[in-house]
């Protein structure tokens, strides 16, 4: 997930929502063994983002992000997330998970690093010039990414909510959060699933 959801928002009525357009998970061992690809996660996120009824069912808060957990393909973790105007995730990665997300309503901006970072054993890194990438993702657009992808996602609109669909495999073992000052990236915190579920 792009960030830990706010604990003050309750989505218990929607927490077991399954995307009706996704294929049901098979109980066979062979199906469970086949991990979904980045392309499959992106396809799933696109189909869910196109489900207007599901997207409209997400309760929106004027100040905090809201979310509902979805059933992703073949054991993946998926979320429908509402972004109030001016909110964002801060710099983070999803550790060993691959992922994808698609904007369902509004527009999101993704800032990312086009550099492979060491996965562990550091607290501060100095980045080189030219590693920054920016993507604008209006409704219907999305992207997939690999392991250890460092990015931040923002709703820069001053007055409009954005809604997005995110999927990760394997289910997020941890999220590493970073602060950034110029070209200096610093590891600040490591979150585990119990911190956001």
Buried (B, 14 or more C-beta within 10 A) or exposed (E): BBBBBBEEBEBEEBEEBBBEEBEEBEEEEEEEEEBBBBEBBBBBBBBBBBBEEBBEBBEBBEEBBBBBBBBBBBBBBBBBBBBBBEBBBBBBBBBBBBBBBBBBBBBBBBBBBEBEBEEEEEEEBEBEEEBEEEBEBEBEBBBBBEEBBBBBBBBBBEEEBBBBBBBBBBEBEBBBBBEBEEEEBBBBEEBEBEEBE
